[in-house]
Amino acid sequence: MYTIHSYHKKAKCEYAGREGEAVEISSADGTIDHAILCFQELQKLLRFRQSQTEKKNGFVPKASSVSSK
């Protein structure tokens, strides 16, 4: 679980180094503490954590079928 502490119209993303809109977040497990992340990096983080949770719980995504010609 994540806590969003504040929104910033202009801040430097601690992960990507870009300036722009960002949020200050912390994670419940303590791995992230008041980090400033731009929306793009926050989105990547959420997707990564979701995939890790799915792996841990035994969820296997369906492989997309690709036909060869």
PDB file of N, CA, C and O in Angstrom:
ATOM      1  N   MET A   1       0.841  -1.163   0.000  1.00  0.00           N
ATOM      2  CA  MET A   1       0.000   0.000   0.000  1.00  0.00           C
ATOM      3  C   MET A   1       0.893   1.236   0.000  1.00  0.00           C
ATOM      4  O   MET A   1       1.962   1.259   0.611  1.00  0.00           O
ATOM      5  N   TYR A   2       0.428   2.244  -0.694  1.00  0.00           N
ATOM      6  CA  TYR A   2       1.177   3.497  -0.792  1.00  0.00           C
ATOM      7  C   TYR A   2       0.360   4.643  -0.213  1.00  0.00           C
ATOM      8  O   TYR A   2      -0.869   4.654  -0.278  1.00  0.00           O
ATOM      9  N   THR A   3       1.069   5.593   0.349  1.00  0.00           N
ATOM     10  CA  THR A   3       0.449   6.811   0.839  1.00  0.00           C
ATOM     11  C   THR A   3       0.962   7.963   0.001  1.00  0.00           C
ATOM     12  O   THR A   3       2.170   8.137  -0.161  1.00  0.00           O
ATOM     13  N   ILE A   4       0.040   8.750  -0.531  1.00  0.00           N
ATOM     14  CA  ILE A   4       0.427   9.961  -1.248  1.00  0.00           C
ATOM     15  C   ILE A   4       0.321  11.106  -0.254  1.00  0.00           C
ATOM     16  O   ILE A   4      -0.761  11.416   0.244  1.00  0.00           O
ATOM     17  N   HIS A   5       1.452  11.723   0.025  1.00  0.00           N
ATOM     18  CA  HIS A   5       1.505  12.801   1.017  1.00  0.00           C
ATOM     19  C   HIS A   5       1.134  14.154   0.426  1.00  0.00           C
ATOM     20  O   HIS A   5       0.453  14.963   1.055  1.00  0.00           O
ATOM     21  N   SER A   6       1.600  14.376  -0.801  1.00  0.00           N
ATOM     22  CA  SER A   6       1.316  15.669  -1.418  1.00  0.00           C
ATOM     23  C   SER A   6       1.515  15.609  -2.920  1.00  0.00           C
ATOM     24  O   SER A   6       2.167  14.715  -3.458  1.00  0.00           O
ATOM     25  N   TYR A   7       0.931  16.590  -3.567  1.00  0.00           N
ATOM     26  CA  TYR A   7       1.045  16.768  -5.024  1.00  0.00           C
ATOM     27  C   TYR A   7       1.879  18.012  -5.256  1.00  0.00           C
ATOM     28  O   TYR A   7       1.726  19.007  -4.548  1.00  0.00           O
ATOM     29  N   HIS A   8       2.757  17.962  -6.237  1.00  0.00           N
ATOM     30  CA  HIS A   8       3.604  19.112  -6.573  1.00  0.00           C
ATOM     31  C   HIS A   8       3.397  19.458  -8.046  1.00  0.00           C
ATOM     32  O   HIS A   8       3.543  18.599  -8.916  1.00  0.00           O
ATOM     33  N   LYS A   9       3.057  20.714  -8.324  1.00  0.00           N
ATOM     34  CA  LYS A   9       2.910  21.150  -9.718  1.00  0.00           C
ATOM     35  C   LYS A   9       4.244  21.100 -10.442  1.00  0.00           C
ATOM     36  O   LYS A   9       4.306  20.799 -11.634  1.00  0.00           O
ATOM     37  N   LYS A  10       5.311  21.400  -9.710  1.00  0.00           N
ATOM     38  CA  LYS A  10       6.639  21.382 -10.307  1.00  0.00           C
ATOM     39  C   LYS A  10       7.626  20.858  -9.262  1.00  0.00           C
ATOM     40  O   LYS A  10       7.830  21.468  -8.213  1.00  0.00           O
ATOM     41  N   ALA A  11       8.221  19.729  -9.575  1.00  0.00           N
ATOM     42  CA  ALA A  11       9.221  19.132  -8.689  1.00  0.00           C
ATOM     43  C   ALA A  11      10.132  18.249  -9.530  1.00  0.00           C
ATOM     44  O   ALA A  11       9.790  17.882 -10.654  1.00  0.00           O
ATOM     45  N   LYS A  12      11.281  17.915  -8.985  1.00  0.00           N
ATOM     46  CA  LYS A  12      12.229  17.049  -9.686  1.00  0.00           C
ATOM     47  C   LYS A  12      12.003  15.609  -9.233  1.00  0.00           C
ATOM     48  O   LYS A  12      12.070  15.305  -8.042  1.00  0.00           O
ATOM     49  N   CYS A  13      11.737  14.732 -10.190  1.00  0.00           N
ATOM     50  CA  CYS A  13      11.528  13.313  -9.924  1.00  0.00           C
ATOM     51  C   CYS A  13      12.839  12.706  -9.420  1.00  0.00           C
ATOM     52  O   CYS A  13      13.878  12.837 -10.067  1.00  0.00           O
ATOM     53  N   GLU A  14      12.785  12.052  -8.280  1.00  0.00           N
ATOM     54  CA  GLU A  14      13.992  11.459  -7.698  1.00  0.00           C
ATOM     55  C   GLU A  14      14.490  10.260  -8.491  1.00  0.00           C
ATOM     56  O   GLU A  14      15.659   9.890  -8.378  1.00  0.00           O
ATOM     57  N   TYR A  15      13.632   9.653  -9.283  1.00  0.00           N
ATOM     58  CA  TYR A  15      14.034   8.479 -10.052  1.00  0.00           C
ATOM     59  C   TYR A  15      14.522   8.860 -11.448  1.00  0.00           C
ATOM     60  O   TYR A  15      15.592   8.424 -11.873  1.00  0.00           O
ATOM     61  N   ALA A  16      13.748   9.662 -12.154  1.00  0.00           N
ATOM     62  CA  ALA A  16      14.082   9.982 -13.547  1.00  0.00           C
ATOM     63  C   ALA A  16      14.876  11.275 -13.703  1.00  0.00           C
ATOM     64  O   ALA A  16      15.525  11.488 -14.727  1.00  0.00           O
ATOM     65  N   GLY A  17      14.825  12.136 -12.692  1.00  0.00           N
ATOM     66  CA  GLY A  17      15.552  13.391 -12.770  1.00  0.00           C
ATOM     67  C   GLY A  17      14.849  14.467 -13.580  1.00  0.00           C
ATOM     68  O   GLY A  17      15.394  15.554 -13.772  1.00  0.00           O
ATOM     69  N   ARG A  18      13.634  14.174 -14.060  1.00  0.00           N
ATOM     70  CA  ARG A  18      12.870  15.153 -14.836  1.00  0.00           C
ATOM     71  C   ARG A  18      12.107  16.084 -13.906  1.00  0.00           C
ATOM     72  O   ARG A  18      11.778  15.727 -12.774  1.00  0.00           O
ATOM     73  N   GLU A  19      11.833  17.288 -14.407  1.00  0.00           N
ATOM     74  CA  GLU A  19      11.000  18.233 -13.655  1.00  0.00           C
ATOM     75  C   GLU A  19       9.614  18.279 -14.236  1.00  0.00           C
ATOM     76  O   GLU A  19       9.430  18.192 -15.450  1.00  0.00           O
ATOM     77  N   GLY A  20       8.639  18.417 -13.365  1.00  0.00           N
ATOM     78  CA  GLY A  20       7.249  18.502 -13.791  1.00  0.00           C
ATOM     79  C   GLY A  20       6.334  18.122 -12.652  1.00  0.00           C
ATOM     80  O   GLY A  20       6.724  18.169 -11.486  1.00  0.00           O
ATOM     81  N   GLU A  21       5.100  17.740 -12.998  1.00  0.00           N
ATOM     82  CA  GLU A  21       4.145  17.324 -11.982  1.00  0.00           C
ATOM     83  C   GLU A  21       4.642  16.054 -11.293  1.00  0.00           C
ATOM     84  O   GLU A  21       5.191  15.159 -11.936  1.00  0.00           O
ATOM     85  N   ALA A  22       4.443  15.990  -9.984  1.00  0.00           N
ATOM     86  CA  ALA A  22       4.921  14.839  -9.230  1.00  0.00           C
ATOM     87  C   ALA A  22       4.113  14.676  -7.954  1.00  0.00           C
ATOM     88  O   ALA A  22       3.367  15.567  -7.547  1.00  0.00           O
ATOM     89  N   VAL A  23       4.281  13.514  -7.334  1.00  0.00           N
ATOM     90  CA  VAL A  23       3.668  13.247  -6.041  1.00  0.00           C
ATOM     91  C   VAL A  23       4.753  12.793  -5.071  1.00  0.00           C
ATOM     92  O   VAL A  23       5.780  12.243  -5.468  1.00  0.00           O
ATOM     93  N   GLU A  24       4.499  13.037  -3.805  1.00  0.00           N
ATOM     94  CA  GLU A  24       5.389  12.574  -2.747  1.00  0.00           C
ATOM     95  C   GLU A  24       4.729  11.362  -2.117  1.00  0.00           C
ATOM     96  O   GLU A  24       3.624  11.458  -1.585  1.00  0.00           O
ATOM     97  N   ILE A  25       5.416  10.202  -2.177  1.00  0.00           N
ATOM     98  CA  ILE A  25       4.801   8.962  -1.697  1.00  0.00           C
ATOM     99  C   ILE A  25       5.693   8.228  -0.705  1.00  0.00           C
ATOM    100  O   ILE A  25       6.906   8.431  -0.642  1.00  0.00           O
ATOM    101  N   SER A  26       5.034   7.359   0.070  1.00  0.00           N
ATOM    102  CA  SER A  26       5.719   6.411   0.956  1.00  0.00           C
ATOM    103  C   SER A  26       5.014   5.072   0.809  1.00  0.00           C
ATOM    104  O   SER A  26       3.832   5.015   0.471  1.00  0.00           O
ATOM    105  N   SER A  27       5.755   3.986   1.069  1.00  0.00           N
ATOM    106  CA  SER A  27       5.152   2.658   1.016  1.00  0.00           C
ATOM    107  C   SER A  27       4.970   2.128   2.439  1.00  0.00           C
ATOM    108  O   SER A  27       5.729   2.469   3.345  1.00  0.00           O
ATOM    109  N   ALA A  28       3.962   1.299   2.613  1.00  0.00           N
ATOM    110  CA  ALA A  28       3.653   0.754   3.931  1.00  0.00           C
ATOM    111  C   ALA A  28       4.776  -0.136   4.450  1.00  0.00           C
ATOM    112  O   ALA A  28       4.979  -0.239   5.660  1.00  0.00           O
ATOM    113  N   ASP A  29       5.512  -0.785   3.533  1.00  0.00           N
ATOM    114  CA  ASP A  29       6.579  -1.680   3.978  1.00  0.00           C
ATOM    115  C   ASP A  29       7.880  -0.947   4.292  1.00  0.00           C
ATOM    116  O   ASP A  29       8.861  -1.571   4.696  1.00  0.00           O
ATOM    117  N   GLY A  30       7.893   0.371   4.111  1.00  0.00           N
ATOM    118  CA  GLY A  30       9.053   1.179   4.465  1.00  0.00           C
ATOM    119  C   GLY A  30      10.129   1.264   3.405  1.00  0.00           C
ATOM    120  O   GLY A  30      11.152   1.911   3.627  1.00  0.00           O
ATOM    121  N   THR A  31       9.932   0.629   2.257  1.00  0.00           N
ATOM    122  CA  THR A  31      10.957   0.672   1.216  1.00  0.00           C
ATOM    123  C   THR A  31      11.020   2.024   0.514  1.00  0.00           C
ATOM    124  O   THR A  31      12.040   2.371  -0.082  1.00  0.00           O
ATOM    125  N   ILE A  32       9.941   2.780   0.583  1.00  0.00           N
ATOM    126  CA  ILE A  32       9.904   4.122  -0.004  1.00  0.00           C
ATOM    127  C   ILE A  32       9.425   5.075   1.077  1.00  0.00           C
ATOM    128  O   ILE A  32       8.384   4.843   1.690  1.00  0.00           O
ATOM    129  N   ASP A  33      10.173   6.145   1.318  1.00  0.00           N
ATOM    130  CA  ASP A  33       9.813   7.091   2.375  1.00  0.00           C
ATOM    131  C   ASP A  33       9.863   8.515   1.847  1.00  0.00           C
ATOM    132  O   ASP A  33      10.943   9.071   1.649  1.00  0.00           O
ATOM    133  N   HIS A  34       8.713   9.097   1.620  1.00  0.00           N
ATOM    134  CA  HIS A  34       8.569  10.488   1.160  1.00  0.00           C
ATOM    135  C   HIS A  34       9.372  10.775  -0.108  1.00  0.00           C
ATOM    136  O   HIS A  34      10.042  11.802  -0.211  1.00  0.00           O
ATOM    137  N   ALA A  35       9.297   9.865  -1.060  1.00  0.00           N
ATOM    138  CA  ALA A  35       9.990  10.037  -2.339  1.00  0.00           C
ATOM    139  C   ALA A  35       9.139  10.884  -3.278  1.00  0.00           C
ATOM    140  O   ALA A  35       7.913  10.770  -3.296  1.00  0.00           O
ATOM    141  N   ILE A  36       9.797  11.725  -4.048  1.00  0.00           N
ATOM    142  CA  ILE A  36       9.132  12.546  -5.065  1.00  0.00           C
ATOM    143  C   ILE A  36       9.242  11.801  -6.393  1.00  0.00           C
ATOM    144  O   ILE A  36      10.339  11.589  -6.910  1.00  0.00           O
ATOM    145  N   LEU A  37       8.073  11.403  -6.944  1.00  0.00           N
ATOM    146  CA  LEU A  37       8.053  10.682  -8.207  1.00  0.00           C
ATOM    147  C   LEU A  37       7.140  11.374  -9.199  1.00  0.00           C
ATOM    148  O   LEU A  37       6.046  11.814  -8.847  1.00  0.00           O
ATOM    149  N   CYS A  38       7.597  11.468 -10.451  1.00  0.00           N
ATOM    150  CA  CYS A  38       6.737  11.966 -11.508  1.00  0.00           C
ATOM    151  C   CYS A  38       5.687  10.895 -11.800  1.00  0.00           C
ATOM    152  O   CYS A  38       5.854   9.733 -11.428  1.00  0.00           O
ATOM    153  N   PHE A  39       4.627  11.287 -12.453  1.00  0.00           N
ATOM    154  CA  PHE A  39       3.532  10.355 -12.698  1.00  0.00           C
ATOM    155  C   PHE A  39       3.967   9.155 -13.530  1.00  0.00           C
ATOM    156  O   PHE A  39       3.512   8.038 -13.285  1.00  0.00           O
ATOM    157  N   GLN A  40       4.832   9.367 -14.501  1.00  0.00           N
ATOM    158  CA  GLN A  40       5.291   8.266 -15.352  1.00  0.00           C
ATOM    159  C   GLN A  40       6.032   7.221 -14.525  1.00  0.00           C
ATOM    160  O   GLN A  40       5.823   6.025 -14.726  1.00  0.00           O
ATOM    161  N   GLU A  41       6.883   7.638 -13.608  1.00  0.00           N
ATOM    162  CA  GLU A  41       7.634   6.690 -12.788  1.00  0.00           C
ATOM    163  C   GLU A  41       6.737   6.035 -11.740  1.00  0.00           C
ATOM    164  O   GLU A  41       6.941   4.870 -11.398  1.00  0.00           O
ATOM    165  N   LEU A  42       5.757   6.759 -11.232  1.00  0.00           N
ATOM    166  CA  LEU A  42       4.792   6.174 -10.303  1.00  0.00           C
ATOM    167  C   LEU A  42       4.013   5.059 -11.001  1.00  0.00           C
ATOM    168  O   LEU A  42       3.781   3.997 -10.423  1.00  0.00           O
ATOM    169  N   GLN A  43       3.620   5.307 -12.224  1.00  0.00           N
ATOM    170  CA  GLN A  43       2.888   4.305 -13.006  1.00  0.00           C
ATOM    171  C   GLN A  43       3.744   3.048 -13.204  1.00  0.00           C
ATOM    172  O   GLN A  43       3.241   1.934 -13.056  1.00  0.00           O
ATOM    173  N   LYS A  44       5.013   3.213 -13.532  1.00  0.00           N
ATOM    174  CA  LYS A  44       5.910   2.074 -13.699  1.00  0.00           C
ATOM    175  C   LYS A  44       6.047   1.289 -12.393  1.00  0.00           C
ATOM    176  O   LYS A  44       6.031   0.058 -12.394  1.00  0.00           O
ATOM    177  N   LEU A  45       6.181   2.010 -11.292  1.00  0.00           N
ATOM    178  CA  LEU A  45       6.305   1.380  -9.988  1.00  0.00           C
ATOM    179  C   LEU A  45       5.070   0.548  -9.655  1.00  0.00           C
ATOM    180  O   LEU A  45       5.188  -0.588  -9.196  1.00  0.00           O
ATOM    181  N   LEU A  46       3.893   1.111  -9.885  1.00  0.00           N
ATOM    182  CA  LEU A  46       2.653   0.392  -9.591  1.00  0.00           C
ATOM    183  C   LEU A  46       2.501  -0.853 -10.456  1.00  0.00           C
ATOM    184  O   LEU A  46       2.062  -1.896  -9.972  1.00  0.00           O
ATOM    185  N   ARG A  47       2.857  -0.748 -11.720  1.00  0.00           N
ATOM    186  CA  ARG A  47       2.786  -1.913 -12.609  1.00  0.00           C
ATOM    187  C   ARG A  47       3.768  -3.002 -12.176  1.00  0.00           C
ATOM    188  O   ARG A  47       3.433  -4.187 -12.188  1.00  0.00           O
ATOM    189  N   PHE A  48       4.964  -2.603 -11.799  1.00  0.00           N
ATOM    190  CA  PHE A  48       5.978  -3.556 -11.353  1.00  0.00           C
ATOM    191  C   PHE A  48       5.514  -4.273 -10.091  1.00  0.00           C
ATOM    192  O   PHE A  48       5.579  -5.500 -10.012  1.00  0.00           O
ATOM    193  N   ARG A  49       5.051  -3.519  -9.114  1.00  0.00           N
ATOM    194  CA  ARG A  49       4.586  -4.126  -7.863  1.00  0.00           C
ATOM    195  C   ARG A  49       3.405  -5.065  -8.106  1.00  0.00           C
ATOM    196  O   ARG A  49       3.307  -6.111  -7.466  1.00  0.00           O
ATOM    197  N   GLN A  50       2.514  -4.704  -9.019  1.00  0.00           N
ATOM    198  CA  GLN A  50       1.375  -5.560  -9.332  1.00  0.00           C
ATOM    199  C   GLN A  50       1.860  -6.878  -9.940  1.00  0.00           C
ATOM    200  O   GLN A  50       1.367  -7.945  -9.574  1.00  0.00           O
ATOM    201  N   SER A  51       2.808  -6.811 -10.854  1.00  0.00           N
ATOM    202  CA  SER A  51       3.314  -8.042 -11.473  1.00  0.00           C
ATOM    203  C   SER A  51       4.024  -8.916 -10.443  1.00  0.00           C
ATOM    204  O   SER A  51       3.931 -10.142 -10.507  1.00  0.00           O
ATOM    205  N   GLN A  52       4.730  -8.303  -9.496  1.00  0.00           N
ATOM    206  CA  GLN A  52       5.386  -9.069  -8.440  1.00  0.00           C
ATOM    207  C   GLN A  52       4.367  -9.761  -7.537  1.00  0.00           C
ATOM    208  O   GLN A  52       4.567 -10.909  -7.138  1.00  0.00           O
ATOM    209  N   THR A  53       3.290  -9.074  -7.218  1.00  0.00           N
ATOM    210  CA  THR A  53       2.217  -9.647  -6.396  1.00  0.00           C
ATOM    211  C   THR A  53       1.563 -10.814  -7.113  1.00  0.00           C
ATOM    212  O   THR A  53       1.281 -11.845  -6.503  1.00  0.00           O
ATOM    213  N   GLU A  54       1.321 -10.652  -8.407  1.00  0.00           N
ATOM    214  CA  GLU A  54       0.711 -11.724  -9.189  1.00  0.00           C
ATOM    215  C   GLU A  54       1.614 -12.958  -9.244  1.00  0.00           C
ATOM    216  O   GLU A  54       1.128 -14.083  -9.129  1.00  0.00           O
ATOM    217  N   LYS A  55       2.913 -12.759  -9.417  1.00  0.00           N
ATOM    218  CA  LYS A  55       3.853 -13.879  -9.431  1.00  0.00           C
ATOM    219  C   LYS A  55       3.839 -14.598  -8.088  1.00  0.00           C
ATOM    220  O   LYS A  55       3.805 -15.827  -8.028  1.00  0.00           O
ATOM    221  N   LYS A  56       3.865 -13.825  -7.025  1.00  0.00           N
ATOM    222  CA  LYS A  56       3.880 -14.383  -5.671  1.00  0.00           C
ATOM    223  C   LYS A  56       2.628 -15.214  -5.398  1.00  0.00           C
ATOM    224  O   LYS A  56       2.692 -16.235  -4.714  1.00  0.00           O
ATOM    225  N   ASN A  57       1.502 -14.777  -5.932  1.00  0.00           N
ATOM    226  CA  ASN A  57       0.232 -15.461  -5.707  1.00  0.00           C
ATOM    227  C   ASN A  57      -0.053 -16.542  -6.738  1.00  0.00           C
ATOM    228  O   ASN A  57      -1.134 -17.131  -6.735  1.00  0.00           O
ATOM    229  N   GLY A  58       0.908 -16.809  -7.621  1.00  0.00           N
ATOM    230  CA  GLY A  58       0.764 -17.895  -8.583  1.00  0.00           C
ATOM    231  C   GLY A  58      -0.039 -17.564  -9.817  1.00  0.00           C
ATOM    232  O   GLY A  58      -0.455 -18.469 -10.542  1.00  0.00           O
ATOM    233  N   PHE A  59      -0.269 -16.289 -10.075  1.00  0.00           N
ATOM    234  CA  PHE A  59      -0.997 -15.888 -11.279  1.00  0.00           C
ATOM    235  C   PHE A  59      -0.061 -15.972 -12.466  1.00  0.00           C
ATOM    236  O   PHE A  59       1.031 -15.405 -12.448  1.00  0.00           O
ATOM    237  N   VAL A  60      -0.489 -16.681 -13.498  1.00  0.00           N
ATOM    238  CA  VAL A  60       0.307 -16.795 -14.716  1.00  0.00           C
ATOM    239  C   VAL A  60      -0.484 -16.153 -15.846  1.00  0.00           C
ATOM    240  O   VAL A  60      -1.533 -16.671 -16.229  1.00  0.00           O
ATOM    241  N   PRO A  61      -0.006 -15.035 -16.390  1.00  0.00           N
ATOM    242  CA  PRO A  61      -0.746 -14.391 -17.485  1.00  0.00           C
ATOM    243  C   PRO A  61      -0.746 -15.264 -18.734  1.00  0.00           C
ATOM    244  O   PRO A  61       0.210 -15.992 -19.000  1.00  0.00           O
ATOM    245  N   LYS A  62      -1.822 -15.179 -19.488  1.00  0.00           N
ATOM    246  CA  LYS A  62      -1.930 -15.938 -20.728  1.00  0.00           C
ATOM    247  C   LYS A  62      -0.930 -15.409 -21.738  1.00  0.00           C
ATOM    248  O   LYS A  62      -0.785 -14.199 -21.911  1.00  0.00           O
ATOM    249  N   ALA A  63      -0.247 -16.317 -22.398  1.00  0.00           N
ATOM    250  CA  ALA A  63       0.698 -15.918 -23.439  1.00  0.00           C
ATOM    251  C   ALA A  63      -0.101 -15.552 -24.675  1.00  0.00           C
ATOM    252  O   ALA A  63      -1.060 -16.234 -25.036  1.00  0.00           O
ATOM    253  N   SER A  64       0.298 -14.486 -25.308  1.00  0.00           N
ATOM    254  CA  SER A  64      -0.401 -14.095 -26.537  1.00  0.00           C
ATOM    255  C   SER A  64       0.042 -15.017 -27.661  1.00  0.00           C
ATOM    256  O   SER A  64       1.217 -15.365 -27.776  1.00  0.00           O
ATOM    257  N   SER A  65      -0.914 -15.402 -28.478  1.00  0.00           N
ATOM    258  CA  SER A  65      -0.582 -16.303 -29.583  1.00  0.00           C
ATOM    259  C   SER A  65      -0.104 -15.490 -30.768  1.00  0.00           C
ATOM    260  O   SER A  65      -0.722 -14.502 -31.165  1.00  0.00           O
ATOM    261  N   VAL A  66       0.994 -15.926 -31.313  1.00  0.00           N
ATOM    262  CA  VAL A  66       1.579 -15.260 -32.481  1.00  0.00           C
ATOM    263  C   VAL A  66       1.636 -16.289 -33.592  1.00  0.00           C
ATOM    264  O   VAL A  66       2.259 -17.342 -33.450  1.00  0.00           O
ATOM    265  N   SER A  67       0.987 -15.980 -34.688  1.00  0.00           N
ATOM    266  CA  SER A  67       1.013 -16.924 -35.804  1.00  0.00           C
ATOM    267  C   SER A  67       2.181 -16.607 -36.709  1.00  0.00           C
ATOM    268  O   SER A  67       2.457 -15.444 -37.005  1.00  0.00           O
ATOM    269  N   SER A  68       2.862 -17.647 -37.145  1.00  0.00           N
ATOM    270  CA  SER A  68       3.977 -17.442 -38.067  1.00  0.00           C
ATOM    271  C   SER A  68       3.496 -17.673 -39.480  1.00  0.00           C
ATOM    272  O   SER A  68       2.686 -18.565 -39.732  1.00  0.00           O
ATOM    273  N   LYS A  69       3.993 -16.868 -40.400  1.00  0.00           N
ATOM    274  CA  LYS A  69       3.580 -16.972 -41.803  1.00  0.00           C
ATOM    275  C   LYS A  69       4.738 -17.396 -42.647  1.00  0.00           C
ATOM    276  O   LYS A  69       4.597 -17.541 -43.861  1.00  0.00           O
TER     277      LYS A  69
END
